[in-house]
Amino acid sequence: MASRSCANFLHLASGNLLDIPQTPRGLPRVMTVPGIISDMDSCSSNDGDSDVASSGCRERKIIVANMLPLHAKRDGETSKWHFSWDEDSLLLHLKDGFSPETEVVFVGSLKVDIDVNEQEEVAQKLLEDFNCVPTFLPHDLQKKFYLGFCKQHLWPLFHYMLPMCPDHGDRFDRILWQAYVSANKIFADKVMEVINPDDDYVWIHDYHLMVLPTFLRKHLNRIKLGFFLHSPFPSSEIYRTLPVRDEILRGLLNCDLIGFHTFDYARHFLSCCSRMLGLDYESKRGHIGLDYFGRTVFIKILPVGVHMGRLESVLNLSSTAARVKEIQKQFEGKKLILGIDDMDIFKGISLKLLAVEQLLQQHPDLQGKIVLVQIVNPARGFGKDVQEAKKETYMTAKKINEVYGSPNYQPVILIDRPVPRYEKSAYYALAECCIVNAVRDGMNLVPYKYIVCRQGTPGMDEALGVKPEYPRTSMLVVSEFIGCSPSLSGAIRVNPWDIDAVAEALNTAITMPESEKQLRHEKHYRYVSTHDVAYWARSFVMDLDRACQDHYSKRCWGIGLGLSFRVVSLSPSFRRLAIDHICSAYRRTNRRAIFLDYDGTLVPEASIIKTPSPEVICIIKTLCDDPKNTVFIVSGRGRASLSDWLAPCEKLGIGAEHGYFIRWSKDSEWETSPVGADLEWKKIVEPVMSLYREATDGSSIETKEGGLVWHHLDADPDFGSCQAKELLDHLESVLANEPAVVHRGQHIVEVKPQGVSKGLVAEKVLSRMVNGGKPPDFVMCVGDDKSDEDMFQSILTSVSNPSLPVAPEIFACTVGRKPSKARYYLDDTADVLKLLKGLATATISKPRCLPEIKVSFESNA
């Protein structure tokens, strides 16, 4: 059973960490069925390979985020803490996407420090009154975790800011990373206190908790786990500068579903997985999936929405109506441009002000007629960069007002104070144009809120003095670097760094005909109103449910230490090939057929030296010299290299070029497959492959007698993969009427004669044994590539022939734990060599060239 102690697991991840006290386990389980409080030990299991069916508990969602959706305030008289819901919290809004019967439990930190002596009482109160489980991070840990690693390292990096020098961001600090891991571990302990693993879904939010999935997956191999990133995910060139890049990637990959706001963010994540972990993705029926040790990790792309009801209810407040009338009077006769941003270096406030200055300079007729109201939300972080951004903003605004303003007119009005929701809604409702000019932002819901407020409500219509049928208009100028930009096709998209273009966009927005403004508004409102926060949450949990459907149909077990932990998930019938099991079958049989692939099976795929080692030659020769054995190497390589490298094995059969050429022993002649006699298609393929070789640096062409292969192992991973897909389509098109097939393998695109496959070699060998009066009673086939799947299938088909007197024992084995037609797997070429040594030891002719071989017997599990 996996330990829940903080120290042991974290020590493996990052050395000596902060001394965090053991998380108390005193909180009761949340009620799952009316009248029954589930016991932790009876309702959950730490056995990752358990196949216990669901207990039928009420459906529950556990929402985990850095902060709970609560306000906290201490009563001055009684000194008691009072809590209330944060009605503006996204975490609270997403409940609308769940069914009314769904119970929601929130896990996270409070925005205030609670004294240690009060924590137990507060935790009990929050659980009973709000279904919230507080984490209570120690103050020093919270500071290093949030203000340290999250805000000094992850936040800037995810917004494309690198610490090139001490004045431009902070260098990586491993102590802050240790604090991040420690905090994530405490969050994991809190989730474990309330989870019912068979029924509950866990949904983790944002970059603060990216290694939390690893801790949870280690405890519960089959946990139903989703993650949504609310910030950008940077390109691989930026992300791979992070010293703990692999740990964070593997943390996310321990989820079942990972959500992003835009395809760009998802594409960057997939590129990082490809470049750093060697993982490829594929799209099936609209869903993107990564195969990660037999588990499919799905990728979800859907921007979050706003809560329509919350916005409309604020618009109907009397305070909103009163503020609308005040703003109307204040800016009478002027067109209002609105900006609402946090004060940080990524929101582009100063660039926005420069664009307004350029607008007034280029269009003097607009002076006195437009006003930019810039509401500045309080900064979420503290540091020199925030202070510099604030200083620059005030200086630019002051300069514009001095040059273009007058005693009764200020073109730029900065509102740098906490602005209540009703006042923001009033500004939204009155603004002719809203501009969001961030240089990088994960999502930004300001444009969505603006559109809803411009649509109005009956109460707002009354305050504005307009009739319900009055046409609604809105205009948006948005940066192309923010997450909401792709969903707003009617907005004017700008590069925030191009001051002239932004100024011209603002001019276009405020001078556009009303009819076009109306059409753009209607298009946006249709999208925003149908893709609200409930739609987003409902869509995510539906995909999470689909992603977890195979959890109990596969065998699961954990591998790896520390933050490298992951779960292997494979078919129940797919198991590791135990040496004692196959050696036992080998000894009691007399007519054996052995088929071995070459690259990736006998020689590592990534090895520069492709010739077989003396040890491999000795083992194969020993197996071949046993008269009970028929041994074949079946490879995609050419016959010249294979016959040269394997010359000492005189009785070895070889199938070269996937079986286009076959030789039964060194003394026999090569046989050519009759199905591939016409090779005229090579004249068509060669110039096409040459074109892609020249266009793809690091690629090469291998010319075989019966085929051609384009290799891209040494090319850029993303570009090589992209070119391989394009080449595959190109060749399939030009060879549509030719007797050739195009096959894509590991870092290759190969064209070979139609009808030629490794499976035909296996069929031919087995058929010859049967016809010679020696039907096989033992068949072993080992390979690592897609082309070897033909052999596995052919063997299974051939040996099921009713003409065989006795069904042979079959050992079809793939190299690597991955979906396969084979029943068994071995981890790598070292395992294959170990297996062959075991067989060589069990054979009649002992391999004199090898030292004494000690076989480690293991259970067939």
Helices and strands as residue ranges (DSSP letters): H 6-14, E 31-33, E 36-37, H 40-43, E 60-67, E 70-74, E 81-85, H 90-93, G 94-97, E 103-109, H 116-130, E 132-134, H 139-142, I 143-154, H 155-158, H 174-194, E 201-205, G 207-209, H 212-219, E 224-228, H 236-239, H 245-253, E 257-260, H 263-277, E 281-284, E 287-292, E 295-301, H 308-315, H 318-330, E 335-342, H 349-362, G 364-366, E 370-377, H 384-404, E 412-415, H 421-430, E 433-436, H 446-455, H 458-464, E 476-479, G 485-487, E 492-494, H 499-511, H 514-530, H 533-547, G 551-553, E 555-559, G 562-564, E 566-570, E 575-576, H 579-587, E 592-596, H 614-625, E 629-634, H 639-645, E 653-656, G 657-659, E 661-663, E 671-672, G 674-676, H 682-695, E 700-703, E 708-711, H 717-734, E 740-745, E 748-753, H 758-771, E 778-783, H 788-798, E 809-815, E 824-826, H 829-842
